[in-house]
Amino acid sequence: MTYLEFEKPLADLEGKAEELRAVARKGEGVDLEKEAAALDRKAADMLRDLYRNLDPWRKTLVARHPDRPHCTDYVDALFSEWTPLAGDRGFADDHAVMGGLARFRDQPVVVIGHEKGNDTRSRIHRNFGMARPEGYRKAIRLMEMADRFGLPVITLVDTPGAYPGKGAEERGQSEAIARCTEKCLQIGVPLVSVIIGEGGSGGAVAFATADRVAMLEHSIYSVISPEGCASILWKDAEKMREAAEALKLTAQDLKKLGVIDCIITEPVGGAQRDRDEAIAEVGREIATLLDGLKGAKPAELIRARRQKFLDMGSKGLAA
């Protein structure tokens, strides 16, 4: 288990409990289980207290936790007959974006998501989940396919943002993001998006301009990272805590503002503490959201989706 900075007291408690059990395993007739169990209870109480009222910066840290389930984990657990599709038919395949055909609870769907990778090699291969133009153009191709064959689209968002490299800009990064966002508004099939970790900048919006947008309880969704915002506003990236507060990037704030539709509860201590339960909860929510869109005609879906985003600012302004 990887502990975050604010979890150090918890790490000490859980470490001591494990040390006691290790001593008990080595020594004959030594029974330290009661002491270890007492430490476990104390650690469980501390975990609940830590996660009961996380501030926006701590939520940002949790959303970035390396042990949180990634897109590949959700695909493996929730979907059957997964058939990955590659390439944008124009330049290359972007490994930061995975997509393909699958079945979700026996229903054919198209799945698109960001993948960050889970170790040094895979993170470099996946470019840390930062898509280049060909990634967004691959997503466009898959959404067009879904529209052609009447398949619902499920997107899983987890990205710090679009890749800011020179090559990406030369190949039309901003145009690709805009086209992908536009395509989300044009398809006549149900489109459900889940923010499973970081929802950063236009790179996230390009996948999350959906009929229904859900966020995991400790995920974030923002136009810019707290560090980037602090660098621009205060010329000091160390003011990221103030920036995180001002950006209103938590699921709870965004639900109040009407930017997202629902919040998916995470296990105590975050999705990284009980990956299987977190993934199962996401699956249940996706099923509920798709059921709510079942039977809607293509023209109705397109009209309602466009109106949803046109109206989005008015709720926040009224508040």
Secondary structure in CASP SS format (residue, H / E / C, confidence):
PFRMAT SS
TARGET T0000
AUTHOR 0000-0000-0000
METHOD secondary structure of the structure
MODEL  1
M C 1.00
T C 1.00
Y C 1.00
L C 1.00
E H 1.00
F H 1.00
E H 1.00
K H 1.00
P H 1.00
L H 1.00
A H 1.00
D H 1.00
L H 1.00
E H 1.00
G H 1.00
K H 1.00
A H 1.00
E H 1.00
E H 1.00
L H 1.00
R H 1.00
A H 1.00
V H 1.00
A H 1.00
R H 1.00
K H 1.00
G C 1.00
E C 1.00
G C 1.00
V C 1.00
D C 1.00
L C 1.00
E H 1.00
K H 1.00
E H 1.00
A H 1.00
A H 1.00
A H 1.00
L H 1.00
D H 1.00
R H 1.00
K H 1.00
A H 1.00
A H 1.00
D H 1.00
M H 1.00
L H 1.00
R H 1.00
D H 1.00
L H 1.00
Y H 1.00
R H 1.00
N C 1.00
L C 1.00
D C 1.00
P H 1.00
W H 1.00
R H 1.00
K H 1.00
T H 1.00
L H 1.00
V H 1.00
A H 1.00
R C 1.00
H C 1.00
P C 1.00
D C 1.00
R C 1.00
P C 1.00
H C 1.00
C H 1.00
T H 1.00
D H 1.00
Y H 1.00
V H 1.00
D H 1.00
A H 1.00
L H 1.00
F C 1.00
S E 1.00
E E 1.00
W E 1.00
T E 1.00
P E 1.00
L C 1.00
A C 1.00
G C 1.00
D C 1.00
R C 1.00
G C 1.00
F C 1.00
A C 1.00
D C 1.00
D C 1.00
H C 1.00
A C 1.00
V E 1.00
M E 1.00
G E 1.00
G E 1.00
L E 1.00
A E 1.00
R E 1.00
F E 1.00
R C 1.00
D C 1.00
Q E 1.00
P E 1.00
V E 1.00
V E 1.00
V E 1.00
I E 1.00
G E 1.00
H E 1.00
E C 1.00
K C 1.00
G C 1.00
N C 1.00
D C 1.00
T H 1.00
R H 1.00
S H 1.00
R H 1.00
I H 1.00
H H 1.00
R C 1.00
N H 1.00
F H 1.00
G H 1.00
M C 1.00
A C 1.00
R C 1.00
P H 1.00
E H 1.00
G H 1.00
Y H 1.00
R H 1.00
K H 1.00
A H 1.00
I H 1.00
R H 1.00
L H 1.00
M H 1.00
E H 1.00
M H 1.00
A H 1.00
D H 1.00
R H 1.00
F H 1.00
G C 1.00
L C 1.00
P C 1.00
V E 1.00
I E 1.00
T E 1.00
L E 1.00
V E 1.00
D E 1.00
T E 1.00
P C 1.00
G C 1.00
A C 1.00
Y C 1.00
P C 1.00
G C 1.00
K H 1.00
G H 1.00
A H 1.00
E H 1.00
E H 1.00
R C 1.00
G C 1.00
Q H 1.00
S H 1.00
E H 1.00
A H 1.00
I H 1.00
A H 1.00
R H 1.00
C H 1.00
T H 1.00
E H 1.00
K H 1.00
C H 1.00
L H 1.00
Q H 1.00
I C 1.00
G C 1.00
V C 1.00
P C 1.00
L E 1.00
V E 1.00
S E 1.00
V E 1.00
I E 1.00
I E 1.00
G E 1.00
E E 1.00
G E 1.00
G E 1.00
S H 1.00
G H 1.00
G H 1.00
A H 1.00
V H 1.00
A H 1.00
F H 1.00
A H 1.00
T C 1.00
A C 1.00
D C 1.00
R E 1.00
V E 1.00
A E 1.00
M E 1.00
L E 1.00
E C 1.00
H C 1.00
S C 1.00
I E 1.00
Y E 1.00
S E 1.00
V C 1.00
I C 1.00
S C 1.00
P H 1.00
E H 1.00
G H 1.00
C H 1.00
A H 1.00
S H 1.00
I H 1.00
L H 1.00
W C 1.00
K C 1.00
D C 1.00
A H 1.00
E H 1.00
K H 1.00
M H 1.00
R H 1.00
E H 1.00
A H 1.00
A H 1.00
E H 1.00
A H 1.00
L H 1.00
K C 1.00
L C 1.00
T E 1.00
A H 1.00
Q H 1.00
D H 1.00
L H 1.00
K H 1.00
K H 1.00
L H 1.00
G C 1.00
V C 1.00
I C 1.00
D C 1.00
C E 1.00
I E 1.00
I E 1.00
T C 1.00
E C 1.00
P C 1.00
V C 1.00
G C 1.00
G C 1.00
A C 1.00
Q C 1.00
R C 1.00
D C 1.00
R H 1.00
D H 1.00
E H 1.00
A H 1.00
I H 1.00
A H 1.00
E H 1.00
V H 1.00
G H 1.00
R H 1.00
E H 1.00
I H 1.00
A H 1.00
T H 1.00
L H 1.00
L H 1.00
D H 1.00
G H 1.00
L H 1.00
K C 1.00
G C 1.00
A C 1.00
K C 1.00
P H 1.00
A H 1.00
E H 1.00
L H 1.00
I H 1.00
R H 1.00
A H 1.00
R H 1.00
R H 1.00
Q H 1.00
K H 1.00
F H 1.00
L H 1.00
D H 1.00
M H 1.00
G H 1.00
S H 1.00
K H 1.00
G H 1.00
L H 1.00
A H 1.00
A C 1.00
END
